[in-house]
């Protein structure tokens, strides 16, 4: 841990020269570094200049008394942790309460007993040094947090760099990705496997931090590099292979949900399979029809080695719109309200279906969600893909 404890210094404040001299001698005999102030005003000046570890101050003094010295010391952010001991001949509880309310940490009664003086000074120094250690630890933790935040920001930047750009042509695809305050496990991709097949998928690893991001990044790299010895045009086969490679025991207990679809342009069909992921939504040109749910029965990747997945097929009409998303898009909290439910999200998506056909449709959807949630920040990563089929 960086930093070290400051040297111990004691500021003795008393306008009685005899009493001050006696206390000074006793303290110096124990090896303490002692500074002397004969008035409240000079005590403040010295304290602000030298920042003592502990202040011994007489209550009753001419001009500024010990209570006012204490108030001003404790009001100074640089001195508020200085241990302050009031020396007083007053013994009433009411007087002690007044002193504590002014910020005094301890009291010494006159006449001062030598052993009690040294015991209370030792106690005050221990408390001050313990507070210093806490401050050093807090500063070190803040430095560590800053470094971790920078590393997570770099990791989030790397994740963004892997994500695809919007595409146009026979299928128009774009997406939005927003990591929460802590890096999470969302990733997605879309690319043409060949001239006739377009792959669209969205994965969401459980948890947050690098441990969640790494499985998603690994999945992304395997699919993009086509390193799996499978036919990527077969969704069920792809999910089965990915499940075999992402068992929880090897992923720090993480699992992944995944929506995986392959659009074949020659037949205008979407072949898809899911692994515990929310259903994709598909709208046709029929203004009166609600979205079709493109959902499967497969469970999340990594839970069981023998998990089975099946491929579903759905026709894609000309002018259709596909929406694939992670649960972070709708699992948001509203001030004073319960977490948004999936049906509420579906209802909002239906109301925004025509906006989704526009160029900035995704931004309109996200803005509407934020509006409905009272501007509450998303508590989880969210990813959303929109595909238009002219």
Secondary structure, DSSP 8 states (H G I E B T S, - for coil): --------EEEEE-S-HHHHHHHHHHHHHTT-EEEEESSHHHHHHHHHHH--SEEEEESS-SSS-HHHHHHHHHHSTTTTTSEEEEEES---HHHHHHHHHTT--EEEESS--HHHHHHHHHHHHHHHHHHHHHHHHHHHHHHHHHHHHHHHHHHHHHHHHHS---B-SSSEEEEEEE--SS-EEEEEEEEESSSSEEEEEEEEEEEESHHHHHHHHHHHHHHHHT-SSS-TT-HHHHHHHHHHH--GGGTTT--EEEEEEEEETTTTEEEEEEES---EEEE-S-TT---EEE------BTS-TT-----EEEE--TTEEEEEE-GGGT----TTS----HHHHHHHHHHTTTGGGSTTHHHHHHHHHHHHTTT---SS-EEEEEEEE-
